[in-house]
């Protein structure tokens, strides 16, 4: 069972992702609501997969991704972005993100994307 850390500043998105993932055999081992929490919880929990929102307070997803990849070059980070943030997604993939999900997302696409990691 893959362990997932969900980081998104929107409570609704964290709850939605948690429900989808747990229903499909993933274990959600933690949640964060900003970039600072993302880094701290990643270090503490060492998840198999980190889902990371682009737009968050304190540190955005790109800043967090750079730090996570520095800490763990093999990190499985999946970026979550809203429509219209394609530039950030491209940058994130160049920096080492293993995939991306665009809000609003579909359950089957989430599971396919995360199952490949």
DRENPATI-774640 format. One line per field, with one value per residue (C-alpha): x, y, z; chain. Coordinates in nm, 3 decimals, padded with zeros to 5 digits. Layout:
N
c1 <- (X / ...)
c2 <- (Y / ...)
c3 <- (Z / ...)
chaine <- (A / ...)
This chain:
117
c1 <- (00.000 / 00.150 / 00.170 / 00.061 / 00.107 / -00.153 / -00.066 / -00.324 / -00.439 / -00.804 / -00.956 / -01.216 / -00.943 / -00.756 / -01.074 / -01.171 / -00.829 / -00.815 / -01.153 / -01.057 / -00.717 / -00.831 / -01.119 / -00.866 / -00.614 / -00.373 / -00.283 / -00.296 / -00.035 / -00.064 / -00.195 / -00.055 / -00.210 / 00.094 / 00.443 / 00.623 / 00.410 / 00.475 / 00.851 / 00.831 / 00.582 / 00.772 / 01.088 / 00.900 / 00.674 / 00.877 / 00.573 / 00.593 / 00.399 / 00.350 / 00.057 / 00.141 / -00.075 / 00.095 / -00.072 / -00.031 / 00.060 / 00.410 / 00.583 / 00.430 / 00.444 / 00.742 / 00.951 / 00.851 / 00.928 / 01.281 / 01.344 / 01.192 / 01.402 / 01.711 / 01.624 / 01.520 / 01.609 / 01.393 / 01.079 / 00.751 / 00.586 / 00.260 / 00.169 / -00.192 / -00.287 / -00.591 / -00.664 / -00.454 / -00.139 / 00.025 / 00.346 / 00.394 / 00.322 / 00.588 / 00.840 / 00.750 / 00.807 / 01.146 / 01.234 / 01.151 / 00.776 / 00.666 / 00.320 / 00.044 / -00.330 / -00.546 / -00.838 / -01.114 / -00.980 / -01.141 / -01.102 / -00.984 / -00.712 / -00.586 / -00.562 / -00.393 / -00.138 / -00.049 / -00.049 / 00.231 / 00.467)
c2 <- (00.000 / 00.332 / 00.602 / 00.950 / 01.297 / 01.547 / 01.918 / 02.175 / 02.498 / 02.414 / 02.184 / 02.064 / 01.949 / 01.761 / 01.584 / 01.499 / 01.358 / 01.162 / 00.999 / 00.907 / 00.768 / 00.568 / 00.420 / 00.299 / 00.135 / 00.418 / 00.509 / 00.882 / 00.929 / 01.306 / 01.636 / 01.987 / 02.323 / 02.528 / 02.499 / 02.509 / 02.220 / 02.030 / 02.026 / 01.951 / 01.667 / 01.522 / 01.500 / 01.349 / 01.107 / 01.011 / 00.930 / 00.722 / 00.998 / 01.369 / 01.550 / 01.917 / 02.216 / 02.494 / 02.795 / 02.795 / 03.039 / 03.072 / 02.878 / 02.789 / 02.443 / 02.524 / 02.642 / 02.332 / 02.101 / 02.243 / 02.182 / 01.833 / 01.728 / 01.862 / 01.652 / 01.344 / 01.341 / 01.030 / 01.186 / 01.104 / 01.445 / 01.496 / 01.860 / 01.971 / 02.286 / 02.475 / 02.538 / 02.825 / 02.731 / 02.534 / 02.738 / 02.625 / 02.263 / 02.270 / 02.419 / 02.160 / 01.869 / 02.015 / 02.038 / 01.674 / 01.635 / 01.288 / 01.393 / 01.647 / 01.666 / 01.955 / 02.073 / 01.978 / 01.624 / 01.292 / 00.996 / 00.751 / 00.991 / 01.043 / 00.670 / 00.600 / 00.877 / 00.777 / 00.402 / 00.452 / 00.579)
c3 <- (00.000 / -00.108 / 00.158 / 00.050 / 00.195 / 00.069 / 00.072 / -00.035 / 00.129 / 00.054 / 00.316 / 00.066 / -00.176 / 00.096 / 00.206 / -00.153 / -00.233 / 00.093 / 00.021 / -00.336 / -00.237 / 00.064 / -00.134 / -00.391 / -00.161 / -00.082 / 00.276 / 00.350 / 00.623 / 00.656 / 00.530 / 00.511 / 00.432 / 00.326 / 00.185 / 00.521 / 00.651 / 00.328 / 00.382 / 00.754 / 00.710 / 00.414 / 00.627 / 00.923 / 00.735 / 00.425 / 00.210 / -00.107 / -00.287 / -00.219 / -00.381 / -00.387 / -00.474 / -00.672 / -00.511 / -00.132 / 00.144 / 00.292 / 00.012 / -00.322 / -00.474 / -00.698 / -00.401 / -00.203 / -00.495 / -00.525 / -00.154 / -00.156 / -00.457 / -00.278 / 00.027 / -00.171 / -00.544 / -00.594 / -00.439 / -00.612 / -00.626 / -00.814 / -00.870 / -00.844 / -01.031 / -01.145 / -01.510 / -01.638 / -01.445 / -01.727 / -01.702 / -01.343 / -01.435 / -01.708 / -01.466 / -01.201 / -01.440 / -01.538 / -01.167 / -01.103 / -01.048 / -01.156 / -01.268 / -01.242 / -01.184 / -01.302 / -01.087 / -01.109 / -01.136 / -01.212 / -00.978 / -01.244 / -01.364 / -01.007 / -00.945 / -01.279 / -01.222 / -00.867 / -00.940 / -01.195 / -00.925)
chaine <- (A / A / A / A / A / A / A / A / A / A / A / A / A / A / A / A / A / A / A / A / A / A / A / A / A / A / A / A / A / A / A / A / A / A / A / A / A / A / A / A / A / A / A / A / A / A / A / A / A / A / A / A / A / A / A / A / A / A / A / A / A / A / A / A / A / A / A / A / A / A / A / A / A / A / A / A / A / A / A / A / A / A / A / A / A / A / A / A / A / A / A / A / A / A / A / A / A / A / A / A / A / A / A / A / A / A / A / A / A / A / A / A / A / A / A / A / A)
